Amino acid sequence: MIAIDGPAGSGKSTVARAVAARLGLNHLDTGAMYRSVAFAALRDGIDPSDDTAVAALVQRLSIEVDEWVIVDGEDATEAIRGSAVSVAVSAVAQNQAVRTELVRRQRAWADEQGGGVMEGRDIGSVVLPDADVKVYLTASDSERARRRAGESGQPGHDEVVADLARRDQVDSSRAASPLVVADGAVVLDTTDRTVDEVVDAVVALL
């Protein structure tokens, strides 16, 4: 198992997919799972900060994350990346009941696969602390903002930087599974590296 963590815009998804492809392993984007819960809450008219209601929601929610993201049988691949979900997901991710249930599902996925690449914000520290390889990706604030602006089509660089700073603060200070560099993780700065160079560095750790 390979655990890849890091803040938004650090290159987690791109690198994780590329590492999985090179090694012939399956890949799980755990962030998409939290976004799926936020998507479902908004869909059902549930306040994402209503911990009790969202905790009940996640227990009955069907989430499939692969090449596409399917929520309760509905293709939500694009919808979970929308601005409304991006705003709501921080509150959902702080819900301890949600994290407990999704971590259970993530560990079950790892057991079923017998190996794979899992990416998120607490993989090496909480979900798979005994992973064979633990990597923490980072990048400069300006590079992360450039990447996120390019992904979303947003022209406002300063606004993207501010949003990333807000998410970093929320992710690193939350009580439930905060974003940290896991014990034994190798920190890789992706700012001036190509995807292939980062993948080479990760694979070399095996």
NUBA-289941 format. One record per atom (N, C-alpha, C): x, y, z. Coordinates in pm, whole numbers, plus 50000, padded with zeros to 5 digits. Example, Ala and Ser with C-alpha at 12.3 -4.5 7.8 and 13.67 -1.06 7.14 Angstrom:
BEGIN
513194943150780
512304955050780
513204967050780
512854977550708
513674989450714
512905000350787
This chain:
BEGIN
500834988150000
500005000050000
500875012550000
500475022049919
501165034849910
500195045749955
500565053350055
499745064150109
500305077550064
499475085650001
499915098749953
499015109450015
499615118050094
498895128950161
499435142350114
498695152850149
499155166350117
497985175950108
498275188850108
497225199050100
496685200249958
495625208049942
495025210349812
496035216649717
496065211649593
496945217349493
498375212249497
498645202549584
500015197449594
500325187149488
499285182249419
499485172449313
499115158249350
498405156749463
498075143249512
497375134649408
496285139849352
495475131649261
496245127949136
496925137649077
497685135148955
498785124948979
499515126749087
500625117749118
500115103949157
499065103449238
498535090449282
498045082249164
497335088749073
496855081448954
498025076448870
499045084848855
500195081148773
501005069848837
501165070348969
501885059749039
501125046649024
499815047149044
498985035049032
499065029248892
499025037948791
499105033248652
500445026648624
501515032748672
502845027148645
503035013548711
502465011848831
502674999548906
501564989248883
500544993248806
499444983948782
498584981648905
498444991948988
497664991149110
496384999149097
495414996349182
494205004449188
494455016749273
493595026749255
493795039749318
492495044249382
492585050049502
491395055249569
491635069649611
490755078549562
490775092649599
489815094449716
490335095149838
489455096049954
488785109749964
489415119949906
488785133049907
487465132949833
487385124749728
486135123649652
485035117549738
485415109449835
484415103449924
483795114150014
484635122950068
484105133750152
483265143450069
483715146049948
482935154649859
481595148149825
481575135049814
480325128049785
479315129849898
479795129450021
478905131650135
478365146050133
479245155650104
478815169550096
477795171349984
478055165149870
477125165649757
475755160249797
475745148849865
474485142649905
473735151250006
474475157550097
473835166250196
473135177850126
473825184250034
473225195449960
472045190649877
472195179049816
471115173249736
469865171049818
470055166649942
468925163150028
468455174750116
469055186550097
468645198150176
469105197550320
470205190550344
470755189450479
471875199650498
471855206750608
472925216250639
474205208350663
475265210750584
476515203150600
477115204150740
476765214550814
477295216150950
476405209751056
475295203651013
474405196551106
475005182551127
475825181351230
476585168951250
475695156651261
474595157851333
473725146251354
473085141451223
472565151051147
471905147451021
472895141850920
474075147750912
475075142950816
475615129250859
475725127150991
476175114151041
475185103151003
473905106451009
472885096750969
472915094350819
473165105050744
473225104250598
474325094850551
475525096150607
476665088450558
476465073450581
475705069950683
475485055750712
474685048850601
473785056250537
472925050150435
473395053250293
474495060550280
474935065450150
475775054950076
475465053249949
476265044649862
477235053349784
478525050549797
479565058249729
480495048749656
480665050949527
481615043249448
482595053049385
483865051349417
484895060249364
485865051949281
485865054549153
486785047849062
487125058148954
487015054448829
487215064348723
486105074748728
484935070448772
483815079448795
483425078748940
482675088748986
482175088949124
480655087349117
480165076449176
478735073349174
478185074349315
477195083049333
476575084949464
475115080749455
474775070449531
473415064949527
472955062149384
473875056649305
473545053049168
473605064449068
473915076549114
473955088349027
475405092448998
475695095148873
477035099748836
477245113948889
478105115148989
478365128149052
479805132649028
480465126848928
481875129548902
482165144448888
481375151448811
481585165748792
480965173848905
479795169548951
479075177249053
479865178849182
480645168549221
481365169549349
482515179449342
482865184049222
483945193849208
483415208049196
482095209749205
481495222949194
481785231649315
481555244749300
481885254349405
481085252049532
479805248149520
478975246149638
479505234749723
479895223849658
480445212449730
481795216149790
482595223749718
483915227849768
483795235849897
482745243749907
482515251550028
482015242550141
481135233250107
480485224850208
481385213850263
482365209450186
483115197450223
483935199350351
484385211450381
485185213550502
484385210050627
483115214350631
482265211350747
482035196350758
481805189850644
481575175450643
482815167950692
483985172450648
485225165650682
485585166950830
485005176650898
485265178451042
484335169951128
483355163651065
482375155451137
483015142051174
483195139651303
483885127551347
483175114851303
481835115051305
481085103151265
481305100051117
481405110551035
481665108750892
483055102850873
484025108350943
485395103550927
485515089050971
484845085551081
484905071751129
484355062151025
483215065550966
482595056750867
483415055950739
483925067350692
484685067050568
486045060250586
486655062150701
487915055150728
487675040050730
486545035850786
486195021550784
486105016450640
485445024050555
485295019950415
486645020050342
487475029850374
488775030850309
489665019050347
489635015250473
490435003650517
489894990850455
488574990050442
487974978250378
488424977350232
488494988750165
488964989050026
490404983950020
491244988450111
492644984150112
492744969050135
491924963850225
491954949450252
491494941550129
490474946550063
489944939749945
490954939849830
491644951049814
492594952449703
493864944649727
494284943849852
495544937249883
496754945449842
496524957849806
497574966949761
496944977749677
497534989449675
496965000349597
497575013549637
497085024149576
497535037749605
496345045449658
496465050649780
495385058149841
495875072249871
495055082049833
495445095949854
494405103349937
494895113150012
493995121150094
494745130650184
494215132650303
494845141650399
495205134850530
494755122350548
495075115150672
495385100450645
495865097450526
496075083450490
497235077350570
498385083550564
499545078250636
499445079650786
498705089550834
498625092050978
497505084351045
496385082050975
495205075951038
494725063450966
494475064650836
493835053750762
494765041850747
495985044250700
496935033350676
498295036750739
498355037250871
499625040950936
500745030850911
500385018550868
501395008250840
501615006450690
501265016450611
501455015650466
502925013150434
503175006150324
504555003050284
505345015650251
504655025150188
505285037850153
504335049050193
504865059150262
504065070750301
504745083250246
503985090850170
504525102850105
503645114750139
504275125950165
503545138550187
504005148250079
503075151949992
503395161249884
503105175549928
503945184649883
503735198749911
504175206749789
503855219449788
504275228349679
504105242649730
504735252049662
504615265949703
503165270649691
502805280749770
501435285949767
501065290849627
501995297649561
501685303249429
501485292049326
502285281449335
502135270249241
500845262649267
500515260749392
499265253949425
498075261949375
498145275249391
497055283849344
496945283349192
498095283149125
498085282448979
497405269648932
497735258648997
497135245848959
495645245848984
495225250849100
493805250649132
493015260149042
493595271549010
492915280848920
492755274548783
493785267148741
493705260548612
492655249748610
492515242448723
491525231748731
490105237148729
489905248348799
488545253448816
488155263948712
489175269048641
488875279448545
488725293148609
489065294148736
488945306948807
490105316048770
489835328448733
490905337548696
491535344648816
490855345048930
491325352949044
492385345849125
493655348149095
494755341549164
494725344349313
494535357149350
494535360749491
493395353849566
492255352549502
491125345849565
491425331049587
492095325049489
492435310849502
493445309049615
494435317949625
495425317349733
494725318349868
493775327549879
493035329450005
492225317050039
491615310949937
490815298949961
491705287450005
492865286049942
493795275349982
494265277450126
494535289950163
494965292850300
493875289150400
492615292050362
491495288550449
491395273450466
491505266150356
491405251550363
492575245650441
493765251050422
494935246250496
494715247850646
494175259450685
493945262250826
492915252550884
491835250550810
490775241450856
491305227150865
491995222750761
492475208850756
493515205950863
494405215550889
495495212950983
495095215251129
493995222351153
493615225451291
492395217651340
491745210051253
490555202851297
490945192051399
490005188951487
490255179151592
490305164951534
489475162451433
489385149051374
490375147551259
491355139051278
492315135651172
492875147851099
493595156551169
494135168351103
495185164850998
495385174150905
496405172450802
497785174350866
498565163550869
499915164050927
500835155350842
502125157250860
503095148250797
503185135850885
502775124450832
502735112250911
504135107650950
504215100651062
505495094851104
506005085650993
507235087550956
507835079150854
507565083450711
506805094250694
506485098850558
507655106550498
507815105050367
508835112450293
508165124750232
508685136450261
508125148850209
508735151950072
507875153849972
508335157049837
507725170349794
508565179849760
508105192749709
507935191549558
506705193349511
506405191449369
506455204449289
506845215449352
506775228649286
507445228849150
508695224549145
509475225449021
509765211848960
508935202148992
509145188748937
508005185048842
508335177448741
507305172248651
506605160648721
505465156948669
504735145648727
505605133148723
506265130648610
507105118748597
508235118748701
508795130348728
509865131148827
509355127648966
508165132448999
507595129349131
507245114449139
506675109149032
506345094849030
507605086449045
508665090348976
509945083148989
510395082949137
510255094349204
510685095549343
509845086649435
508545085949407
507675077449490
507995062749467
508095058849342
508355044749309
509705040349363
510655049449367
511985046049418
511965042649567
510895046249636
510795043549779
510335029249808
509865022249706
509395008549726
510544998949755
